[in-house]
Amino acid sequence: MNATTTFHLDGEEIPFTPGQTIMQAAVAAGTYIPHLCWHPDFQVNGSCKLCTVKVNGRFGSSCTMEAQVGMEVENRTAEIDDKRRTLLQMLFVEGNHFCPSCEKSGDCSLQATAYELKMMSPHFDMFYPDRPVDASHPDVLLDFNRCIMCGLCVAASRDVDGKNVFYMGGRGLLGRRVHISSESGRLADTGFAVTDRAASICPVGVILPKRRGFAVPIGQRKYDLAPISEQVKVKTP
């Protein structure tokens, strides 16, 4: 291995090509850095901050920070994972994430990351937001009460589907949310289709195909079969 194009991640030598971020290099090497809003197919969002690492003693987002020769990167330390658990706890209470009743259970990246980081309780008081549920589309249900504002549906609809069905709007912790780009604000009044890339990109249970919720039984779903840290090389929807 050429030592001039590597950095160390938790003591492991990670090769990279110029221009790659720490996250990109880690995924290419099969090393897991916890994340939710990053996706290899889309422009970096940087909203969830779960992928924060310590680089030469300073904190930074691994999804935006370019890899450099000789970097010493700390990832899965007790200190950093403790901060990640706090971020997860805030995400769980900010939305309505009741895993036992959710159709996405076992396929949900938020749930799988909480298991990986051993999050045992939400810790904070629940917000219980009242966001709209849109069942107007014949094939897809939208439950924005589960939204973590990752922006992946916005990017997928814009960059892959070319439809711009979704957009971010509003301000503040409870005011900012994903909206539907139609005069009525209903999904049925857009060109959205269940075959769109945006229909399968959501890491949680916001965008759900109708009549297929439990086609794959609980216990046989993606993260039931192997933890998220072992599926790092798999591109997840």
C-alpha positions in Angstrom: 0.0 0.0 0.0 1.3 3.5 -0.9 1.7 5.3 2.4 1.6 8.7 0.6 -2.2 8.2 -0.1 -3.4 6.9 3.2 -4.7 8.1 6.5 -5.4 6.3 9.8 -9.0 5.7 11.0 -9.0 4.3 14.5 -5.5 3.0 13.8 -6.4 1.3 10.5 -4.7 2.5 7.4 -7.3 3.7 4.9 -6.3 4.4 1.2 -7.9 7.3 -0.6 -7.8 9.1 -3.9 -7.4 12.9 -4.1 -10.7 14.6 -3.6 -12.3 11.8 -1.7 -13.9 12.7 1.7 -13.1 10.7 4.8 -16.5 9.1 4.5 -16.1 8.1 0.9 -12.7 6.5 1.6 -13.9 4.7 4.7 -16.9 3.2 2.9 -14.7 2.2 0.0 -12.5 0.4 2.5 -15.5 -1.3 4.2 -15.2 0.7 7.4 -18.4 2.0 9.0 -18.8 5.6 10.1 -22.3 6.2 11.5 -24.4 8.4 9.3 -28.0 9.1 8.2 -28.2 11.9 5.7 -25.1 10.9 3.7 -25.7 8.8 0.6 -23.1 7.8 -2.0 -25.3 8.8 -4.9 -26.1 12.3 -3.9 -24.6 15.7 -3.1 -23.5 16.0 0.6 -26.1 17.5 2.9 -24.3 17.4 6.2 -27.5 17.9 8.3 -27.4 15.0 10.7 -23.9 15.4 12.1 -23.8 11.7 13.1 -20.7 11.2 11.0 -18.7 13.7 13.1 -15.2 12.3 13.8 -12.1 13.8 15.5 -9.3 14.6 13.0 -5.9 15.3 14.6 -7.7 16.3 17.8 -10.4 18.5 16.2 -14.1 17.6 15.4 -15.3 17.6 11.8 -17.9 16.0 9.6 -16.5 13.1 7.7 -18.9 13.5 4.9 -17.6 16.9 4.0 -13.9 16.8 5.1 -11.5 15.8 2.4 -9.0 13.0 3.3 -5.4 14.1 3.6 -2.2 12.2 3.9 -1.3 11.3 7.4 -4.5 12.3 9.0 -5.2 10.6 12.4 -9.0 10.1 12.5 -10.9 8.9 15.5 -14.3 7.4 14.8 -15.7 4.7 17.1 -14.4 6.0 20.4 -16.5 6.1 23.6 -16.5 9.9 23.6 -17.7 10.3 20.0 -20.3 7.5 20.2 -21.7 9.1 23.3 -22.2 12.3 21.4 -23.8 10.4 18.6 -26.2 8.7 21.0 -27.3 12.2 22.2 -28.0 13.2 18.6 -30.0 10.1 18.0 -32.0 10.6 21.2 -32.9 14.1 19.9 -34.0 12.7 16.6 -36.2 10.1 18.2 -38.0 12.7 20.4 -38.3 15.3 17.7 -40.4 13.0 15.5 -42.8 10.2 16.3 -40.7 7.1 16.0 -42.5 4.1 17.5 -40.6 1.2 16.1 -42.9 -1.7 17.1 -45.8 -0.2 15.1 -43.8 1.1 12.1 -43.9 -0.6 8.7 -40.2 0.3 8.2 -39.0 -1.6 11.3 -36.0 -3.7 10.5 -35.4 -1.7 7.3 -35.0 1.7 9.1 -31.5 3.3 9.2 -32.4 5.4 12.3 -33.5 2.3 14.2 -30.5 0.3 13.1 -28.1 3.1 14.0 -29.7 3.3 17.5 -29.1 -0.4 17.9 -25.5 -0.1 16.7 -24.8 2.7 19.2 -26.6 1.0 22.0 -29.2 3.8 22.5 -31.3 2.4 25.4 -33.8 5.2 25.9 -34.9 8.5 24.2 -33.8 10.4 27.4 -35.4 13.7 26.4 -39.1 14.6 26.6 -41.1 13.7 23.4 -42.2 16.6 21.2 -45.1 14.7 19.6 -45.2 16.8 16.5 -48.4 17.0 14.5 -47.2 16.9 10.9 -49.5 16.0 7.9 -50.1 12.5 6.8 -50.8 12.3 3.0 -52.6 9.3 1.8 -53.9 10.9 -1.4 -51.6 9.0 -3.8 -52.9 5.6 -5.0 -49.6 3.8 -4.4 -47.7 5.8 -1.7 -48.3 7.0 1.9 -46.4 9.9 3.3 -46.1 10.2 7.1 -44.0 13.3 7.8 -44.2 12.7 11.6 -41.2 10.3 11.1 -39.2 12.8 9.0 -35.6 13.4 10.1 -35.0 16.2 7.5 -32.2 14.3 5.8 -33.2 15.8 2.4 -32.6 12.6 0.4 -36.1 12.6 -1.1 -35.6 16.2 -2.2 -32.2 15.3 -3.9 -33.5 12.1 -5.5 -36.6 13.7 -6.9 -34.6 16.6 -8.3 -31.4 15.0 -9.5 -32.6 11.5 -10.6 -36.3 11.7 -11.2 -36.2 15.2 -12.6 -39.6 16.0 -11.0 -38.8 18.2 -7.9 -41.8 16.7 -6.1 -40.3 17.6 -2.6 -38.7 20.7 -1.2 -37.6 22.0 2.2 -39.4 25.0 3.7 -40.2 26.7 6.9 -38.0 27.8 9.8 -37.1 26.6 13.3 -37.1 23.2 15.0 -40.8 22.5 14.5 -41.5 24.8 11.6 -39.0 23.5 9.0 -40.2 20.4 7.1 -40.5 18.7 3.7 -43.3 20.0 1.5 -45.0 18.8 -1.6 -44.5 20.8 -4.8 -48.1 21.0 -5.9 -50.7 23.8 -5.6 -52.8 21.6 -3.3 -49.8 20.3 -1.3 -51.0 16.8 -2.0 -48.8 14.0 -3.4 -51.6 12.8 -5.7 -51.4 16.2 -7.6 -47.7 15.6 -8.6 -46.1 13.3 -11.1 -44.7 11.1 -8.4 -44.6 7.4 -9.1 -43.8 4.4 -6.9 -41.0 3.6 -9.3 -39.3 6.9 -8.7 -35.9 6.9 -7.0 -37.4 9.2 -4.4 -39.9 6.5 -3.5 -37.2 4.2 -2.1 -34.6 6.7 -0.8 -36.1 7.5 2.7 -34.0 6.0 5.5 -36.9 6.0 7.9 -40.7 5.4 7.5 -41.9 8.6 5.8 -42.4 7.4 2.2 -44.1 4.0 2.3 -45.6 2.0 -0.6 -49.2 1.1 0.1 -50.3 -2.6 0.5 -46.7 -3.8 1.0 -46.0 -2.9 4.6 -45.4 -6.4 6.0 -44.7 -8.3 2.8 -41.3 -9.2 4.3 -41.9 -10.5 7.9 -40.3 -8.9 10.9 -37.2 -10.8 11.7 -36.3 -11.3 8.0 -35.6 -7.7 7.1 -32.4 -6.0 6.1 -31.1 -5.0 9.6 -32.6 -8.0 11.2 -30.2 -10.1 9.2 -27.0 -8.1 10.0 -26.3 -4.9 11.9 -25.8 -1.7 9.9 -22.1 -1.6 10.6 -21.7 -4.9 8.7 -23.5 -3.6 5.7 -21.3 -0.6 5.1 -20.5 -1.4 1.5 -24.1 -1.9 0.6 -25.8 1.1 -0.9 -28.9 1.5 1.2 -32.2 3.2 0.0 
